[in-house]
């Protein structure tokens, strides 16, 4: 057992901060951790819990005793689905492309122990955010079901035991699915013996899953609360029925939360069986696949005639544009960066589209759009604030800025000693974030406004405001990453997973955005200023913040980088 625990510690160390990183900015980490908890985790947990509570309460009131846990099951299916989508690349990286294999393989350790330790460390790292989501979903169900129990039902001791098991073990089955797929694919496929190909396949698969979900929901007649609850009661949601057969742990845990002891025992048995299957497959398939890994023929081919290619491509350019091109090439050629930093800009419009699709029947946006067409000041103000807030948050979400220095990794010293000043290098990183985030937002804003026929002048204003919001968000993110970048990582996936600066950046920007939006609404409601004056003030504030954070990067940010010792 001690060997197994040591293996878990070793395999999980890739996402832990290094000793040098722990020494730097301890107070900053504590303060930002508190802000993340207050501004991100708690609001998300409250939202998830409230949604489950509302669905559970509605099911009980409508007499759905047999399907009272359907609302909980729906939320857990969403969590399980995203666990698979985002867990596949993590499992592949930890199992097959981590540097600890160089030390573990020569040791007399069975593949079952190695995979068991890697599986455990993956579940622990993946369970941090999932634990919050699952806990809030289970709490919402217990409140909705416990305070309003149907005849002969209610919360009992089994429910509390199931809640504990659910919070601690829910990601087991989704992660085991990822592990089983990885073990089989890597054993039988020669094509996947290359990390870049795996990354591209993962990104494509994740996007395909989201597109399938959009198509399934688009075939519905939209979202109507009463219709939706009735479908849950009658067990008439086909997509839920399909997911029940895939993620069998979800209906079992949901029924166990309603007090069913047999379901709880089956839930534990399913998790244990899934781990057993992974370990059994690992004993047969893991070592042959790992030993056959290599650089792939792509690496050999790319090294041929490299000198001639470099000579033919050499041409003089400014330092800023040279570094900009370097950053762009790294982002697009590295699958982990491509999916997490670039691809995420393609994913969030899907959710906005779903937002429109799900309101077909109720059409709760119809009145707002009509008011916007008639130049209603309140509608114009809320549109302005929505563009500003979404531009800031989505720029932070793609982590282009908040991982700018972290992405240098072990090459960080080169950044310090290159004959190019540090601010030029930071500006090139900022330009990448501004171009990628800004172009995406402009396309989506113009497209959305054209579809709903928004006034041309408001469209131009919102585009300019969005660009300024991207600039301010970018330089704030870069400054935060200069304070304590994660420079010790094994691969690009761990560079992003172990870097919490995206949450720090988002927490600070949520504060600033909330202050600006709240003050704007209060001033408008009290009738102090007309909406066009408030719009002008928001534009000026965005420009001021952009300038101030640029200056902060120029002086304090460069100083932070110069002080860092590897």
N, C-alpha and C positions, 0 to 999 in steps of 0.2 A: 504493500500500500504506500509506503514512503517513497518508493521509486516512482509510482504512478503520480503522486502529488508533486514530486520534483519535476516530472515531465510536464504536468499542467502549468507549473510556474515558468518553465523554460519556453514552452510553446506560446504562452500568453504574454511573454515579455516584449514582443514586437510592437504591441500597441501601448505599452507603458512608457511614460516619460523616462528619459535617461537621467542619470545622477546629476549631470550638469544642468539639464532642463528643470529638474526639481529644485535646484538651488536658486535659479533665477526667478525673480518676481513672485515670491510666495504669496505676498499680500495681494498682488494683482489677481492671482489665480483664485484665492479665496473669495475676494469681492465679486469677481465675475461669475464664479460658481453660484453664489447667492442670487445674483441678478438672473442668471439662466434659469434657476429653479423658480424664481418669482414670476418672470416674464414669459417663459416658454413652457417649461414642464407643467407647472401648476395650471395655467390656462388651458393647455391641451388636455390635461387629465380631467379638468372640470368639464370641458366640452364633450369628451368621450363619455364620461360618467352621466352627464345630463341627457345625452342622446339615448343611452341605454335605459336610463330611468324613465324617460318619456315614452319610449316604445313599450317597456314592460308595464308601465301604468296603463297605457292604452289597451294593451292586450288583456289585462286583468279586468278592466272596466267593460270591455266588450265580450267578456265571457270566454276568453280563449285559454281555459285552464290547461288543456292538453298541449298548448304551444306557448305557454307563458314565457318560456326562455328563448323564444325565437329571436327577439330583439337583441339579446345578449349574443346568441349564435351568429347573427349578422355581423356585429362588430368584431367578434373574434375571428370570423372568416376573413375580414379585411386585414386584420393584423397578421394572420397566418399567410395570406397571399403575398403581402409585402415582405414577410420574412423570407419567403422563397425567392422573390424577385431580387432582393438586395443581399440575400445570404449566399447565393450561388457563387458569386465572384469571391466572397470572403472565404468560403469553404475551399474553393479551388486553390486560392492563394496560400492558405494555411496548410493544406494537405500536401501540395505538390511543389510550390514555388517559394518556400521559406528557406532561409539560409541555415536554419537549425538542422536541416536534414543532413548537411555535411558532417555534423557531429553525432547525430543519432544513428544513422545507418550502420556505421562500423561497430556500434556497441551491440552486445548480446541481448537485445531487447526485441521482443516479438512485435510483429506489425499490429496485433490487436491492442497492445499497450500504447504504441505510438499513436494509432488512430484514436483510441479511447481518450488519450490526453489531449490531442488536437481537437477532438469533438467537444470535449468538456470546456476547453479554453474558448472555443468559438461560441458555444452556447452562453458562457459567462459574459463575453464581450457583447454579444447580440442581445442579451437579456436586460441590459441596463435601461434602454428606452422602452422595450416591450414590457418590462415589469411595471412601469408606470401606466402604460396603456391598459394592460390586462387588469391591473389592480383597480384602476378607475372604472373600467367596464364592469367588473365583478361587484364593486361597491355600488355602482348605479343600479345594478340588478337587485342587490340585496335591499337597498332602500325602497325601490319601487315595488318589490315583491313582499318584503317584510312588513312594510307599513300598511299594505293593502292586500293581504293574502286572500285567495279564494277559499271557499269552504273545503275543509279537510287538507289544506295546504299551508305553506309558510316556510320560513327559514328555521332550520334545526341544526343540530351538531354536525351532521353530514355536510351541510352547506358551508360551514366555517372550515372544516377540514379540506373540502374541495377547493375553497378559495385559496388556502395556503398552498396546496399542491399546484393549483392553476397558475398562481403568480410565479412560483419557482420553476415550473417545468413546462410551461406552455410552448416555448420554442423548440422543444425536443423533437417533435414529429416533423415540423417544417425543415429544420436543419438536417435531420436524418434523411429526408427526401433528397435534399441537395447533396448530401454525402453519398448516397446510393447512386445517384445519377453521375456524380463525378467519378466514383470508383469504376463504374461500368464503362463510361465514355473513355476515360484515360487508359483503361486496359485494352479495349478493343479498337480504339481509333488512333492511327498514326498522325492524323491531321492535327490533333489537339496537343501534340507534344511540344507546344510552343506557347509561351505565356501571352504573347500579343494576339495570337489567334483565339485563345480562350477568352481574352478580354473582349474582343470584337463579337464573338458568339454570345457572350453574356449580355452585352449591351443590346444586341439585336433581339435576343430572346425577351429581355425585359420590356423593350418597346413593343414587341409583338403581343405580349400578354396584356399590356395596357390598351392597345388598339382593339384586341378582342373584347375586352370589357366595355370599351366605348361602343362597339358595334352592338353588343348584347343589350346595353342600356338604351341605345338609340332605337332599337326595334320595339321598345316599350312605348306606351302612350303618355309618357311623362310621369311626373311624381305628384300624386295626390295622397295626402296623409291617410284619409279614411280608406281609400282603395288599397294603399300599401299595407296598413295594419290588417285589413280583411284578408289580403293575400297571405300574410304571415300566419293568420289563424287557420286558414284553409290549406296551408302548406302548398300554395299554388305558385310560388316563385321558383321558376325552373333553375335559375342560376344558383340559388341556395341549395336546391336539391342535388345539383351536380357537385357543389363544393362539399356538401355533407359526405358524399362518397369518397372524395379525395382526402379531406382533412377530417377523418373520423373522430379525432380527439375533440373537435369542437362540439358536436351534438352530445357527446358523452359528458364533457365538462359542463355544458349548459344544463343537462338533465340532473347532473350531480349537484349543481348549485340549487336546484329546486328541491333537494332533499333525497335524491334517489341513490341509495347506497350501492346498488348493482352497477350503476353507471360510473360511480367513482372508482370502483374496483376494476372495471373494464378500461377506464381512462388510464389508470396506473399500468395495467397489463399492456395496453397498446404502446405506451411510451417505452416500457421495458423491452417489448418485442422489437420495436423499431431500432433501438440501440443494439439489440442482439443481432439483427440482420446486418447492420452496418459493420459490426465487429467480425461477423462471420465472413462477409464479403472481403473485408480488409485482410483477413488471414490468407485468402487465396489470390487476391487481385492487386494488393497495394504494392508490395515489393517489386514485382515484375514491371509495373507501370513506372514506378519511381526510378528504377535502375535504367530504364530505357529513355529517360528524359535527356535532352541535349539541347544545344543551341538551335537545332533545326537547320534545314538546308538554306533557309532564308538568310541566316547570318553569314553563311559561307559565300553565298552568291553576292550579298551586298558588299562583301569585302573585296571582291574582284574589281580590278581597274579603279579602285577608290581614288588613287592619286590622280588619274586622268580626269575623273569626274570633278574632283575638287578644283583642278587647274582650270577646267573649262567653265566652272561656275563662279570663279572668283571675280568680283568687281567691287569697286570702291563705293561705300555708302556711309551715311552718318552713323554715329554710335547708337543713337536712339532707334533708328530704323533697323539697324543690324540686330540689336537685341530684341526688338519687336518681332522680327521675322523668326529669330531663334525661339522665342517663347511660343509663338503660334505653331511652329513645326513640332515642338515638344508636346504641346497640348493635343494636337490632332494626330500625332503618331503614337501617343501613349494611350492604350485603350482605357486604363483606369481614369486618366484625366479627361479623355474624350467623353466617357459616359457620365462622370460625376460633375465635370465643370462645363462641358459644352452641351452634352446631350440633355441635361436637366432643363436647359432653356427651351427644348422642344417638347418636354413632358408637361409643364404646367399649363400651357394653352389647352391641352386635352381636358384638364379638370375644369377650366373655365367653360369649355364647350359643353361638358357634362352638366354644368350648372344651368346652362340655357336649355339643354335637352330635358332635364328633370322637371322643369317648370312649364312644360307644354300645356297641360290641362289647366292648372291654376293661373298660369301667366301672370305671376306676381310682379314681374318686371315691366309689364305692359304700361301701367300707369306712370311709372318712373320715366320710361322712354318717351311717352307722350309729353310729360312735363319738360323733358330735356328739349324736345322739338319746339316747344312753345317758349323756350328761353327762360323757364322758371328759375329764379335765382338759387333756390334751395337745391334743385336738381343739378344746376351748374356747379355749385360749390361741392356737393358730394362727389360728383364726377372728377373734379379737380383733385380732391383729397384722395380719392381711390387711385388715381393715376400716380400721384406722388407717393403714397404709401406702398403700392405694389411695386413701383420702380425701385424703391429703396430696399424693400424686403427681398425681392427676387434677385437683385444684384448681390445681396449678402448670401442668399441661399445657394448660388452656384459656386461659392467659395473660390472664385478666381482670384479675388483680392486677398482674402484672409488666409490663403495658402501660398501666396506669392513667394515669400522667402522660404517657407517650409519645403517647397518643391525643389529647392537647390540641394537639400540633403547633404551628403558627404562632399559635394562640390562647393559648399558654402565658402570655403577659404578662397576659392578662385574668385568669387564675387568681391571679396575684400581687397585682393591684391592685383586685380586686373587694372591696366592703365586707363580706366574709365571711372569717373567719379560715381559714387554709389547712388546719388540722386538720379543720374541719367538712367541707371539700371532700374531703379524703382519707378521712374516715369515710363519706361518701356513696359514694365509689368502692369502699371496702371492703364496704359494705352490699350493693352490687350483686353483687360476687363471692360473698359469703356466701349471699345469697338464691338466686342462679342455681345455684351449685355445690351448696349445701346441700340445696335442694329436690330436685334431681336425684338426689343420693346417697341421700337419705332414701327416695325412691320406689323406687329400685333395691334398696336394702338390704331394705326391708320386703317388696317383691315376691319377691326371691330367697329370703329366709328363710321366707316363707309357703309358697313352692313346695316347699322341702325340709323344712318343718315344724320350724323351729328354735324352741327354748323362748322364750316371750314375754319373760321377764326378760332373756335374752341379747340379744334383738332391741332392747329399749328401751335397754340399755346401749350397744350398738353404734351406735345412732342418735345418742345423746348424745355418744359418743366421736367419731363422724364429724363432728358439728357443731363440736366444739372443734378438731379437726384442720383443718377448713376455715378456721376463724378464724385459727389460728396461721399456716397456709400463706398466707392472704390478706395479713395485715399484713407478713409477711416479704417477699412479692412486691412489695408497694407500696413498702416501704422500699428495696429494691434498685433499683426504677425511679426513685426520687427521687435516687439517687446520680449517675446520668448518663443521663437520658432521651434518646431519639432524637427530637428535636423538628423536624428538617428532613426532610420527606418529601413526595413528590409526591402520592401517593394512599394510601388506607387499607391496600392490599395491601402496599405498600412499608414502611408504618409497622410492620407486624407482621413482615415478612420481614427487615427490617434491624435489628430489636430482639432482641438476644441475651439479654435479661434473663430470658426464660422458661427458657433453659438454665442461667443463673446460679442462678435460684431453684430449679430442679429439682436442680441439683448439691448445693446446700446442704441441701436437704430430704432428699435421698438419704442424706447423711452423718448428719443428725440421726435420721432414721428407722432407718437401719442400726444406729446406736448403741443406740437404745431397744429395737429388736427383738432384737438380739444379747444385750444385758444381760438382757432378760426371759427369753429361752430358756436362757441360762447359769444364771441364778438358779433357774429352774424345774427344770432338769436336775440341778442339784446338791442340790435338795430343800430349799433355804433357806426358801422361802416358798410358801404354797399359791397356787393360780391366782387365787382371788378377790382376794387381797392384791395380786398383781401387776397385776391389772386396775385396782384402785383407784389404784395408783401411776402407771400409764399415763394414767389420767384426770387425776390431779393434775398430772403433767408437762405434759400437753396444755394444761391451764388456765394453768399457770405460763408456758409458752411464749407463749400467746396474749396474756397480760397484758404480758410483757416486750417483745414485738414491737410491741404497741400503744404502749407508752411510748417505744420507740425511734422509731416514726413521729412521735409527738407532739413529741418534742424534736429529735432528729437529722434526721428526715425533713423536717420543716418548715424547719429550718435549711438543709438542702441545697437546697430549692426557692428559698428567699430569695436564695441565693448565685448561682443560675444566671443567666447573662446570655445573651440571644439574639444 
